[in-house]
């Protein structure tokens, strides 16, 4: 399949002078989707009372239905949140933990989510336990073994990334949910990167809680994410902002939706634009989303191979553990200094200090608007900069 990245890139307003290889951090929303969002804003502002009283809920329900179909969930179990960090906080701060109970996570967990875990643990007297997952890594079994070896009779909850932000690894969440279920341990999955990068079926997955961003690989506007709560856990999870739904007498909608769908006046257009983003991205490539996910995966693998070959370093993980992100270890040094040097040369790509401040990873993203030439140019530039450091 032949894709012209330059033609595809014209659908985004990305700076043409910058080689943008960091779709993973904040996403990038296509112009057509942003135009649609502006149309929604104009609809809202033409009569805000009519919009919020009469039009808002039907529009929100329609957006939720399209998103539910995309992620393999029932609409009853999905609510919108502005980002996955909010989803993580919502679940953790809704649950009650006892002193001495253990909240398990991994050393790959996203810093914001780890901070939320530490906050609720400190408040309740619970203990945060960290499973050390290696990187470089040879197989998903090493993830499973590390986590299972950290489980004790006091383990209450597992918080785990679906796709690790630092290393780009797809973690074996299906197997882990099954293992935790047998042990009576709830699972909260931080799926910030997953929607649009990997196929999802949240009902089949079976986790109690799952949150994911729509502004990253779905390419929706910023401020669009979702929280999935399994039906038997609805009553336990309350929004971070308690509002009118807490004492509603309405019976036409679930209390779960009534509480989450209205937490105060805000701009709902990022949520309402999600269906447009799903539709737009599907039409960029023959075969739609299934093909796009595979295309971006192959592009990420090709890009990583270019980096590894140019920098003379072995691939740090199997191809099968990657989606559209890939990280490659670099020699120890100043991560921010290297990042700034790349910015000066018009490359937008993160240099991640991990696991220690002096250790460095270069993390590349692969989106359909990127080209193999982008990664070749990056690899040669990084090699030159590393030689200068030495």
C-alpha positions as CSV (number, residue, x, y, z in Angstrom):
1,X,0.0,0.0,0.0
2,X,1.4,3.4,-1.1
3,X,0.6,6.3,1.2
4,X,2.0,9.8,0.5
5,X,2.8,11.3,3.9
6,X,3.1,14.8,2.6
7,X,-0.4,14.7,1.1
8,X,-1.8,13.2,4.3
9,X,0.0,15.8,6.5
10,X,-1.8,18.5,4.6
11,X,-4.9,17.6,6.6
12,X,-3.1,18.8,9.8
13,X,-1.9,22.3,10.7
14,X,1.5,21.0,11.8
15,X,4.4,23.4,11.3
16,X,5.9,22.4,7.9
17,X,9.4,23.3,9.0
18,X,9.3,20.8,11.9
19,X,9.8,17.1,11.6
20,X,7.1,16.1,14.0
21,X,7.7,12.6,15.5
22,X,5.9,13.0,18.7
23,X,2.2,12.4,18.0
24,X,2.2,10.3,21.2
25,X,2.5,13.1,23.7
26,X,-0.5,15.3,23.0
27,X,-1.8,14.0,19.7
28,X,-2.6,16.4,16.8
29,X,-6.1,17.1,15.6
30,X,-6.9,17.3,11.9
31,X,-8.1,20.6,10.5
32,X,-11.4,19.1,9.4
33,X,-12.2,17.8,12.9
34,X,-11.3,21.2,14.4
35,X,-13.6,22.9,11.9
36,X,-16.4,20.6,12.9
37,X,-15.7,21.4,16.6
38,X,-15.9,25.1,15.8
39,X,-19.3,24.5,14.2
40,X,-20.4,22.8,17.4
41,X,-19.2,25.8,19.4
42,X,-21.1,28.2,17.2
43,X,-24.2,26.0,17.7
44,X,-23.7,26.3,21.4
45,X,-23.1,30.0,21.5
46,X,-26.0,30.8,19.2
47,X,-28.3,30.0,22.2
48,X,-26.5,28.5,25.2
49,X,-29.7,27.8,27.1
50,X,-31.4,25.9,24.3
51,X,-28.1,24.0,23.6
52,X,-27.6,22.8,27.2
53,X,-31.3,22.3,28.0
54,X,-32.5,20.6,24.8
55,X,-29.6,19.7,22.5
56,X,-26.7,18.7,24.8
57,X,-27.8,15.3,26.1
58,X,-28.9,13.9,22.7
59,X,-25.6,15.0,21.1
60,X,-23.7,13.5,24.0
61,X,-25.5,10.2,23.8
62,X,-24.8,10.0,20.1
63,X,-21.1,10.6,20.6
64,X,-21.0,8.1,23.4
65,X,-22.7,5.5,21.2
66,X,-20.1,5.9,18.4
67,X,-17.2,5.8,20.9
68,X,-18.7,2.7,22.7
69,X,-18.9,0.9,19.3
70,X,-15.2,1.8,18.6
71,X,-13.9,0.6,22.0
72,X,-16.1,-2.5,22.4
73,X,-18.3,-1.3,25.3
74,X,-21.9,-0.7,26.1
75,X,-23.0,2.9,26.2
76,X,-24.3,2.4,29.8
77,X,-20.7,1.8,31.0
78,X,-19.0,4.8,29.4
79,X,-18.7,8.4,30.6
80,X,-16.6,11.3,29.2
81,X,-13.7,12.9,31.1
82,X,-11.3,15.5,29.8
83,X,-8.2,13.2,30.0
84,X,-7.0,9.8,31.2
85,X,-5.4,11.4,34.3
86,X,-8.8,12.6,35.3
87,X,-10.1,9.1,34.8
88,X,-7.4,7.6,37.0
89,X,-8.0,10.1,39.7
90,X,-11.8,9.6,39.5
91,X,-11.5,5.9,40.2
92,X,-8.7,6.0,42.8
93,X,-10.4,8.8,44.8
94,X,-13.8,7.1,44.7
95,X,-12.5,3.9,46.2
96,X,-11.8,3.4,49.9
97,X,-8.6,1.6,51.0
98,X,-7.6,0.4,54.4
99,X,-4.3,0.8,56.2
100,X,-1.9,-2.0,55.1
101,X,-3.7,-2.8,51.9
102,X,-1.4,-2.9,48.9
103,X,-1.9,-1.0,45.7
104,X,0.2,-2.6,43.0
105,X,1.7,-0.9,39.9
106,X,4.8,-1.2,37.8
107,X,7.9,0.9,37.3
108,X,6.6,1.8,33.8
109,X,3.5,3.5,35.2
110,X,2.9,7.1,33.9
111,X,4.1,9.6,36.5
112,X,0.8,11.5,36.8
113,X,-1.1,8.2,37.5
114,X,1.6,7.1,39.9
115,X,1.3,10.4,41.8
116,X,-2.5,9.8,42.1
117,X,-1.8,6.3,43.5
118,X,0.7,7.7,46.0
119,X,-1.8,10.4,47.1
120,X,-4.7,8.0,47.9
121,X,-2.3,5.6,49.5
122,X,-0.8,8.2,51.8
123,X,-4.3,9.5,52.7
124,X,-5.6,6.0,53.7
125,X,-2.5,4.3,55.0
126,X,-2.4,1.9,52.1
127,X,1.0,0.8,50.6
128,X,2.1,1.3,47.0
129,X,4.0,-1.8,45.7
130,X,6.0,-1.5,42.5
131,X,6.7,-4.5,40.3
132,X,9.9,-4.1,38.4
133,X,9.3,-4.8,34.7
134,X,12.6,-5.0,32.8
135,X,13.5,-2.9,29.8
136,X,15.0,-4.0,27.5
137,X,12.6,-7.0,27.6
138,X,12.4,-10.3,25.8
139,X,8.7,-11.2,26.1
140,X,5.3,-10.3,27.7
141,X,5.9,-13.2,30.1
142,X,8.4,-11.1,32.0
143,X,5.7,-8.5,32.6
144,X,3.3,-11.1,33.9
145,X,6.0,-12.8,36.1
146,X,7.1,-9.5,37.6
147,X,3.6,-8.5,38.6
148,X,2.5,-11.9,39.9
149,X,5.6,-12.1,42.0
150,X,4.6,-8.8,43.6
151,X,1.1,-9.9,44.5
152,X,0.5,-10.7,48.2
153,X,-2.6,-11.5,50.2
154,X,-2.9,-7.8,50.9
155,X,-3.0,-6.7,47.3
156,X,-6.3,-4.8,46.6
157,X,-5.8,-3.1,43.2
158,X,-3.6,-3.3,40.2
159,X,-3.0,0.0,38.3
160,X,-1.3,-0.7,35.0
161,X,-0.6,1.0,31.7
162,X,-2.0,-0.6,28.6
163,X,0.7,1.1,26.6
164,X,3.7,2.4,28.6
165,X,4.3,6.1,27.9
166,X,8.1,5.9,28.5
167,X,9.0,2.6,26.8
168,X,6.1,2.3,24.3
169,X,5.5,-1.3,25.4
170,X,2.0,-2.8,25.0
171,X,1.6,-4.7,28.3
172,X,-0.3,-8.0,28.4
173,X,-3.4,-6.6,30.1
174,X,-5.8,-9.4,28.9
175,X,-3.7,-12.0,30.7
176,X,-3.2,-9.8,33.7
177,X,-6.9,-9.1,34.1
178,X,-7.6,-12.8,34.0
179,X,-4.9,-13.5,36.6
180,X,-6.1,-10.7,38.9
181,X,-9.7,-11.8,38.7
182,X,-8.8,-15.3,39.9
183,X,-7.1,-13.6,42.9
184,X,-10.0,-11.2,43.6
185,X,-7.9,-8.2,42.8
186,X,-9.5,-5.3,40.9
187,X,-7.7,-3.8,37.8
188,X,-7.6,-0.2,36.8
189,X,-6.1,0.2,33.3
190,X,-4.4,3.4,32.2
191,X,-5.2,3.2,28.5
192,X,-4.0,6.7,27.7
193,X,-2.4,5.7,24.4
194,X,-4.5,2.7,23.5
195,X,-7.6,4.0,21.7
196,X,-6.7,4.2,18.0
197,X,-3.3,2.5,18.5
198,X,-4.5,-1.0,19.4
199,X,-7.8,-2.8,18.9
200,X,-10.0,-2.5,22.0
201,X,-12.9,-4.6,23.3
202,X,-13.5,-3.5,26.8
203,X,-16.3,-5.9,27.5
204,X,-14.2,-8.9,26.6
205,X,-11.2,-7.5,28.5
206,X,-13.3,-7.5,31.7
207,X,-11.3,-5.0,33.7
208,X,-13.3,-3.2,36.4
209,X,-12.0,0.2,35.3
210,X,-10.4,1.5,32.0
211,X,-9.7,5.0,31.0
212,X,-8.3,6.2,27.6
213,X,-7.6,9.4,25.8
214,X,-9.3,10.3,22.5
215,X,-7.0,13.3,21.7
216,X,-3.9,11.0,21.0
217,X,-4.3,8.3,18.4
218,X,-8.0,8.9,17.7
219,X,-7.0,12.5,16.9
220,X,-10.0,14.1,18.6
221,X,-9.6,17.7,20.0
222,X,-7.8,18.2,23.3
223,X,-10.0,17.5,26.3
224,X,-11.6,14.3,25.0
225,X,-11.3,11.1,26.9
226,X,-13.4,8.4,28.5
227,X,-13.8,6.3,31.6
228,X,-15.2,2.8,31.4
229,X,-16.6,1.3,34.6
230,X,-17.9,-2.3,34.7
231,X,-21.6,-2.4,35.4
232,X,-21.2,-4.0,38.8
233,X,-19.0,-1.1,39.9
234,X,-21.1,1.9,38.9
235,X,-22.4,2.7,42.3
236,X,-18.8,2.9,43.7
237,X,-17.5,5.5,41.3
238,X,-18.4,9.1,41.6
239,X,-17.1,12.1,39.6
240,X,-14.4,14.3,41.0
241,X,-17.0,17.2,40.9
242,X,-20.3,16.5,42.7
243,X,-23.1,18.4,41.1
244,X,-26.8,18.3,40.4
245,X,-26.9,14.6,39.6
246,X,-26.2,13.7,43.2
247,X,-29.8,14.3,44.3
248,X,-31.6,14.1,41.0
249,X,-35.1,12.7,40.9
250,X,-34.8,11.9,37.2
251,X,-35.5,8.3,36.3
252,X,-35.0,8.5,32.5
253,X,-31.2,8.1,32.7
254,X,-28.9,6.2,35.0
255,X,-27.5,7.9,38.0
256,X,-24.0,7.0,36.7
257,X,-24.6,9.1,33.6
258,X,-26.6,11.9,35.4
259,X,-23.7,12.5,37.8
260,X,-20.9,12.3,35.2
261,X,-22.6,14.0,32.2
262,X,-23.2,17.3,34.1
263,X,-20.6,18.4,36.6
264,X,-21.0,22.1,35.7
265,X,-20.9,24.4,32.7
266,X,-18.1,23.7,30.4
267,X,-17.2,23.2,26.7
268,X,-18.5,19.7,25.7
269,X,-17.4,20.1,22.1
270,X,-14.3,17.9,22.4
271,X,-16.5,15.0,23.4
272,X,-19.0,15.8,20.7
273,X,-16.3,15.9,18.0
274,X,-15.1,12.3,18.8
275,X,-17.3,10.7,16.2
276,X,-16.0,13.1,13.5
277,X,-12.4,12.2,14.4
278,X,-13.2,8.4,14.2
279,X,-14.8,8.9,10.8
280,X,-12.1,11.2,9.4
281,X,-9.2,9.0,10.4
282,X,-11.0,5.9,9.0
283,X,-11.2,7.5,5.6
284,X,-7.5,8.4,5.3
285,X,-6.5,4.8,4.3
286,X,-8.3,2.0,2.4
287,X,-9.5,-0.5,5.0
288,X,-10.2,2.1,7.7
289,X,-9.1,1.7,11.3
290,X,-8.0,-1.9,11.1
291,X,-5.6,-1.0,8.3
292,X,-4.5,2.3,9.9
293,X,-3.5,0.5,13.1
294,X,-1.4,-2.0,11.2
295,X,0.1,0.6,9.0
296,X,1.3,2.7,12.0
297,X,2.6,-0.4,13.7
298,X,4.7,-1.3,10.7
299,X,5.9,2.2,10.3
300,X,7.0,2.2,14.0
301,X,8.9,-1.0,13.5
302,X,10.6,0.3,10.4
303,X,11.5,3.5,12.2
304,X,12.9,1.7,15.2
305,X,15.0,-0.5,13.0
306,X,16.5,2.6,11.3
307,X,17.4,4.1,14.7
308,X,18.8,0.8,16.0
309,X,20.9,0.2,12.9
310,X,22.2,3.8,12.8
311,X,23.0,3.9,16.5
312,X,24.4,0.3,16.5
313,X,22.1,-0.8,19.3
314,X,19.9,-4.0,19.5
315,X,16.1,-3.6,19.5
316,X,15.1,-3.5,23.2
317,X,11.7,-5.4,22.8
318,X,10.0,-7.8,20.4
319,X,8.1,-6.2,17.5
320,X,4.9,-7.8,18.9
321,X,5.1,-5.7,22.1
322,X,4.9,-2.5,20.1
323,X,2.1,-0.5,18.6
324,X,2.8,3.0,17.1
325,X,5.3,4.0,19.8
326,X,8.9,2.7,20.1
327,X,11.7,3.6,22.5
328,X,15.4,3.0,22.0
329,X,18.0,3.3,24.8
330,X,20.7,5.9,24.3
331,X,24.0,6.4,26.1
332,X,23.6,8.0,29.5
333,X,23.8,11.8,29.5
334,X,21.7,15.0,29.6
335,X,18.2,14.2,28.3
336,X,17.0,17.8,28.2
337,X,20.2,18.9,26.5
338,X,19.8,16.4,23.7
339,X,16.1,17.2,23.4
340,X,16.9,20.9,23.0
341,X,19.6,20.2,20.5
342,X,17.1,18.2,18.4
343,X,14.6,21.0,18.7
344,X,17.2,23.5,17.4
345,X,17.5,21.2,14.3
346,X,13.7,21.2,13.9
347,X,12.9,17.8,15.2
348,X,10.1,17.3,17.7
349,X,10.8,14.0,19.5
350,X,11.0,13.3,23.2
351,X,14.2,12.2,25.0
352,X,12.9,10.4,28.1
353,X,15.0,10.2,31.3
354,X,14.2,6.7,32.4
355,X,14.5,4.8,34.7
356,X,17.1,7.1,36.3
357,X,17.7,10.8,35.5
358,X,20.9,10.1,33.7
359,X,19.5,7.2,31.6
360,X,17.9,8.2,28.3
361,X,15.4,6.8,25.8
362,X,14.5,8.3,22.5
363,X,10.8,7.7,21.9
364,X,9.4,7.9,18.4
365,X,5.8,7.9,17.3
366,X,4.4,6.7,14.0
367,X,1.4,8.4,12.6
368,X,0.2,8.1,9.0
369,X,1.5,11.6,8.2
370,X,5.1,10.5,9.0
371,X,7.6,9.0,6.5
372,X,10.5,6.7,6.6
373,X,12.7,9.6,5.5
374,X,11.7,11.5,8.7
375,X,13.2,8.7,10.8
376,X,16.3,8.3,8.7
377,X,17.0,12.0,9.1
378,X,16.4,11.8,12.8
379,X,18.7,8.8,13.3
380,X,21.6,10.5,11.4
381,X,21.1,13.7,13.4
382,X,21.0,11.8,16.8
383,X,24.2,9.9,15.8
384,X,26.0,13.1,15.0
385,X,24.9,14.7,18.3
386,X,25.9,11.7,20.4
387,X,29.3,11.8,18.7
388,X,29.6,15.5,19.7
389,X,28.7,14.6,23.3
390,X,31.4,11.9,23.4
